[in-house]
Amino acid sequence: MKSFKTYISILKGVKNRPTKFFWFLIIAIVSLFLQAYMHNYNIVFLVMFFLVAIAGASSIFGMLNLYYIQVKLLSYERFFADTSSTYNILVINESDNFAYDISLTCSEQTQHIKVIEPHNAQTISLEVKFDKRGEAELPKIKVHSLFPLPHELKYKVIEMDKKVVVFAKPSGVSLLKFYDKNNSINGEIDDFEGIKKFNQGDNLSYIHWASLAKHDALMSKNFLFEDETKKLRFSFKNLSGDDEQRLSQLTLWVIECEKYGFDFSIDLSDKILDSKKMSIDEILEAIAKY
């Protein structure tokens, strides 16, 4: 009775879809049947029944192969609107047997796993792209396999049941370029106090060319705030563009402030976002939900 309930559960949990090879198989079986019927060849009957048995057994083994595969979310990057982001999932084989030829498809992207050992797991990465900022759900994942024969595609759809916040797309003028052209940021950068090794991503305008002859590597100017108690202050209303462009600009500056270790606050019309009182993710979320 228990085995029967398990079999019913497998039938409900794993679906089948015929492939082009299925129709080739049907044509072969019908042809064999006609030959056996017209000429009464027992050997042809045996071949026909053999093909039917192999196809049926393949379907059962294929569903068992897929039924015990589970998916668990491990980690994910920050999600930004209109930007591809990566998240990691754990593909678990809860069966006592090996699982073969497992593919996972999400948003038209497919990752393939050749084999997963019994009661073992493998980690894969998938990409997702959300069109709009705000709250969203991770898309469904289709787990599918052609094992052991390709006449049927066995598959099941797994809901991730995970809500995430999609931040506004970071775009606009970089913070340092904006400062060079506009002094409206409250908080000033003093003359450079020294030089440091130039790192990839540093502003090219800060290269200290005079030291190039003395050093083998490029050097850049090292800036500090005049008053470390001061913070950069950004105002949503004072930015140019429509609301989406303003939110994108603020998002870019928040990320740059995180990168360079700048303290800042944002006047977001109805609230003040302070980097000393809130985490960067909390600030990005407030911008995304504005």
SULJO-V841559 format. One record per pair of residues at least 4 apart in sequence whose C-alpha atoms are under 6 Angstrom apart, sorted by the first residue. I is the first residue (numbers start at 1). J is the second residue. Records with the same first field share a line. If there is no record, write none. Layout:
I = J ; J
//
This chain:
9 = 13
10 = 14
14 = 63 ; 155 ; 156
15 = 154 ; 155
16 = 153 ; 154
17 = 152 ; 153
18 = 22 ; 152
19 = 151 ; 152
21 = 151
22 = 151
29 = 48
33 = 37
35 = 39
36 = 40 ; 41 ; 44 ; 45
46 = 50
54 = 58
58 = 62 ; 148
61 = 65
62 = 147
63 = 67
65 = 99
68 = 93 ; 94 ; 95
69 = 92 ; 93
70 = 91 ; 92
71 = 90 ; 91
72 = 89 ; 90
73 = 89
74 = 88 ; 89
75 = 87 ; 88
76 = 87
77 = 86
79 = 85 ; 166 ; 167
80 = 166 ; 167 ; 168 ; 169
81 = 130 ; 131 ; 132 ; 133 ; 166 ; 168 ; 169
82 = 130 ; 131
83 = 129
84 = 128 ; 129
85 = 127 ; 128
86 = 126 ; 127
87 = 125 ; 126
88 = 124 ; 125
89 = 123 ; 124
90 = 122 ; 123
91 = 121 ; 122
92 = 120 ; 121
93 = 118 ; 119 ; 120
94 = 119
95 = 118
96 = 118
97 = 118
98 = 116 ; 117 ; 118
99 = 115 ; 116
100 = 114 ; 115
101 = 113 ; 114 ; 145
102 = 112 ; 113 ; 145
103 = 111 ; 112 ; 143 ; 144
104 = 110 ; 111 ; 142 ; 143
105 = 109 ; 110 ; 141 ; 142
106 = 141
133 = 166 ; 167 ; 168 ; 288
134 = 165 ; 166 ; 288 ; 289
135 = 164 ; 165 ; 166
136 = 163 ; 164
137 = 162 ; 163 ; 164
138 = 162
140 = 158 ; 159 ; 160
141 = 157 ; 158
142 = 156 ; 157
143 = 155 ; 156
144 = 154 ; 155
145 = 153 ; 154
146 = 150 ; 153
167 = 288
168 = 248 ; 288
169 = 248
170 = 248 ; 251 ; 252
171 = 248 ; 249 ; 252
172 = 249
175 = 253
178 = 182
179 = 183
186 = 232 ; 233
187 = 230 ; 231 ; 232
188 = 225
189 = 224 ; 225
190 = 225 ; 226
192 = 221 ; 222 ; 223
194 = 222
195 = 220 ; 221 ; 222
196 = 219 ; 220
197 = 219
198 = 218 ; 219 ; 220
206 = 220 ; 221
207 = 219 ; 220
208 = 219 ; 220 ; 221
231 = 263 ; 264
232 = 264
233 = 264 ; 265 ; 266
234 = 266
235 = 266 ; 267
236 = 268
241 = 245
253 = 257
257 = 261 ; 262
263 = 275
264 = 275
265 = 273 ; 274
266 = 272 ; 273
267 = 272
274 = 278
281 = 285
//
